[in-house]
Amino acid sequence: MRRELLDLASDLARRGEPFALATVVARKPPISAQVGDMALVTRDAFHGWVGGSCTRPTVTAEARRALEDGRPRLVSLDPDPESQRRPGLSVFPMTCHSGGSVEIHIQPVLPAPRLLVYGVSPTARALARLAKAMGYTVWAVDPIADASAFPGADTVATDPQKVPVEKTSAPVFAVVATQGQWDEDALRAAIAQEPAYLGVVASPKRFGEMRAFLTGKVPEAVLARVRNPAGLDLGARLPEEIALSILAEIVKEQRAAAPRPVPRADAAPASEDALDPVCGMTVRVGEARHRAQHGGRDFYFCAAGCRERFLATPERYLAVTEAL
């Protein structure tokens, strides 16, 4: 199972798809999960094993929250949640009647941010080198670009029209550093990528000419979001210093924005959550295998046992549902 999960994780990482790895790091019997058991969670699927129906819904929910905020977390499911409170640990009630507890570490794995660098100027080359060192996926784009000019770039493209506009969860940033060579065409190609950040390395006067040329060809609201001069005001002069100021501005923008990955265009809509009225477990409505109707309402359960207890005496549990 672990080999299969690692193969799947490798495939997802290669395709730039986000996922979270959940690993059992501690347990107190009786509990079915063992230390080292693993699961891989995507936005719409769960693979692996970290415990049964009392564990999986919570792990699934917390893993998907980790994919939203990009932060790892340590979660515990325990029959006595108050006894397990400590900094850095999120505790949830263990509702299985067998008892036991388990701690699970959840690590989100998000695709690397993508930086498109237009131009072969010294600043463009310095930017590509520094961005690669910071973990970005770097695309160098210029009609005369080659691998020798951008030895660390992931991709070198000589035709800007053939650079794919990818709708993935990875943020996309773009910098036009053509500095006098095909400036307007480069800016227009960069705008087509719909980047979260677009900076232009040029004097205000030159950028004004570029903007005037594109007025009427590109929506004014889009042009208004272009950063010029690109980068934070660090007093930079050398190409490497300018590259540093630009990446500093990108990092600032990225951290200030809500860290919520953009869903794939073909992804299914997120499922709603419901509470199991018997045990209080959170259940994903779209994935619930155990359901029932009562009084014209739908109810969802983490396991068959909870469903049976509800159907035997629904009035006993209806008070729980009134708060939903």
N, C-alpha and C positions, 0 to 999 in steps of 0.2 A: 504493500500500500504506500509506504513512504517513497519508494522509488517511483511509483506512478505519479505521486503528487509532485515530486521534484521535477519529473519530466514535464508535467503539465505547467508547473510554475515557469520552467525555462521557456516553454512554448509561448505562454502568455507574455512574458517579459520581452521576448523577441518580437512579438506583434504589437507591443506597446499597450497591452490591456492591463488595467489595474486589478490587483487582487490582494487578499490578506491571508497570511499564514497564521493559523492558530495552533499552539503547541501546549500540551499538558506539561506543566512544570512541577506540580505537587498534587498529592491526593491523600485523602484519609478514607480508608475502607469503612463500610462497603460501597464501592463505586466501580462502575464497569470500565471507566477509562484508566489507562496506565500512563505513567510518566513517559513522555516521548511520543505519545499518540499525537497525530497531526490532522489538520483539516485545512483545506484551501477554499476560501470563500470569495466569490465574485459578486457583482451586483445582482445576478439572477440565478446563481447556482451554488451548491454546497457539495464539496467532495471530501471524503475522508471520514475520520472518526475521532471525536473528543468526548464521547459519552452519548447516552441515549436521549430520549425525548425530553428529559428534564434539563439537559445541558444545551442541546443543539439550538433551540430558539434564541436563547440569550447570547450564545456565541455568534450566531448569525447576525443578530441585531447589532451587537457591539462591533463586529468586523465591518459591517456596512457603515457604521458611524466613523470607524477609523478610515475608511476609504473617502469619506466626506471631508474630514478635517486633517487627514494625513498624519495623525499622531498614533503611536503605539499605545497600548494599554494592557494592564494586568487586571484580570477579572477573577473573582472568586464566587463560587456558588456553595452556600453553606446553610444548613438548617437553622443555625443561630447567627444571622448576619452581624449583629452587634458585637459579637465576640471576636470578629475578624477585622474590625475597622483599623486601618493603619494608612499612613500617607502613601499615595501612589497606587492604592488598591481599590478597585470598584467592586463592591460586594453586592450580590444578589441572593435572594432566598432560594435554597435548594428545596424543591417541592416534592421530590421523589420520597415515597414513604419508607424506602429502604435506608434513608439517611446517607451519611458520608458527605464528603466535600471535595472540591477540586479547584485548583488554580490554573488558569490558562493565560498564556501570553499571546497577544494578538499584534502582529507586525504588518502594517500596510506596505505594499510594494507598488509604488506609483511610477509610471513611465517618466523618463527624464524629460525636462523641458527642452523645447526645440528652439534653436536660434538660427535665423536666416541672416547671413551676412552678404550684402550686395556690394561688390567692388573688389579690387585687388590693391587698393591703396595700403600704405603702411599701417594705417589705423585699422583697416579691415583685417589684415593679417594678424595684427596684435590681438584684436578682439576675438578672432577664431581660436587662437592659441589659449588665451586666458579663459574663454568660455568652456573649452574642452577640459581644461584643468579643473574647472568648477563642476563638471559633471553634465554639462549640456550636450545634447545631440546637435552637432554643428553642420549646417549646410552652407557651403560657400558658393555664391552665384555670381558669375561674370562671364562674358563671351570669351575672354582670354584666360580664364582661371585654369589651373592644372594642379595636380597633386603636389608638385614641388613647391608651389606657392602656399599651399595649405596642407602641410604634411599630417596634421592631426585631425583634419575634418572628417566627419563620417561620410559626407557626400560632397562631391564637387560637380556643379552643374554649369554648363556653358549656355544653356537655353533656358531663360527664366520662365518661358511659357510651358515648359515641361516639368517644372517643379510642382508636385502634387499638392493640392489643397486638402490636407488630411483633417478629418473631423474625429479627433481622438480626445482622450481625457488629458493628454499632456498639454500644458500651456505653450503657446507659440509666440515668440518675440522676433522682431525684425529690425535690422539697422541698415540704413543706406549710407554707405561710405564710399561711393563712387567718385566723389570729389572732382567733378568736371567731366566725367566720362559717362555717357548715357544716363544722366541723373534723373530726368523725368520718366524715362521708361522704367528705370529701376524702382522709382517710387511707386509708379503705377502697379508694377508687378508685386511689390511688397504689400500694397493696400489690398490686392486681390486675395492675399493669404489670410486676411482678417485677423491680424495678430493682436494679442492683448496689449502689446507695447510696440510702437513704431517710432524710431528715432532717425533723424537725418543729420549727418555730419556735414555741415556747410555753414557759411556765414549767413546771418539773417537776410542780407541783401540777396544772396544767391537762392536761399530758400524761398524768398518772396517771389522770385522769378519762376521757380518750379511750381509754386502754388498757383500763380496766375495762369501758367500753362495748363494746369489740370482743372482749373475752375470751369465748371460746366460739364466736365468729363467724369468727375468724381463728386459724390455728394459733399456739400460744404461741411456737414457735421463730421464726416470722416477726416477731411483735411484738418479740421480744428483739433483733432486728437493727436496729430503728428507732433512729436517733440523736436523742437529746434531752438537752441542748440541741444543736441543729444547729450545726456549725461548730467550728473550733479555738478554743481559749481565747486570744483576742488582746486581751481587754478591750474588745471592740467594744460600741458603744452606738448609734451612728447607723445608719440602714437600710443605707447604703452599706458601712459597716464590717462589719455583720452579714453582708451578702451576700459581702463579701470573705472573711470567715472560713469561710463555708460552702463557697465554691468552693475555698479552700485545702484544706479537709478532703477534698473530692471529688478534687482533684488528688493529694493524699497517698495516698488509697485506691487511685486508679487506677494510680499509679506503683508502689505496693507489690504490687499484684496481678500475676500472670503476664500479660504482654501477648499473650494468645492469643485471637483473635476467636472468637466463638461461631458454629459452623457453622449454615447455614440448615437448617431442619427438613427440607426436601426435597432437600438436597444428597446426592450419592452418597458412600458411604464412601471414605475416602482409600485410595489404592492403595499396595501395598507396594513397596519398592525391592529390586532385585537387582543383583548385579555381573555384568557381561559377563565370562565367564571368560577370554576371549581378550585383551581390551584393558584390562580393569579399570574400564570406564566404568559409572557408576550408571545403571540402566535402571528406569523405572517399569513394574512388572509389568502393570498394567491397560492401559498404552498401548503395550506392546512389539509391534512388527510382525514381529519376527524371533525365532522360538522353535524349540526342539528338545528332544527327549527322549533320554535315554541312561541306561541302568541303572535305569530306573524313576523318574528325576528329571527335573524340568523345568529348562531353561536358557533364559536370555533374552539377546538380543544387541542392540547399538546399531545394527548394520548387517548387510546380507546377507553382506558379506565375512567378518566375524567368525564368523558362523554356518557358513559354508562351511569355514573353517579348522578350526573345532571338530569338525565332522562328519568331516573328513578324518583327523584324529588326535586323538580326544577324550582319550586317555590323557595326552597332552602337557599338557592344561589342567586335568585333574581335580584336580591338587594345589592349584590356585588355589581351587577350589570347596570344599575341605575346611575352609577357614577360615570359610565362610559359616554 
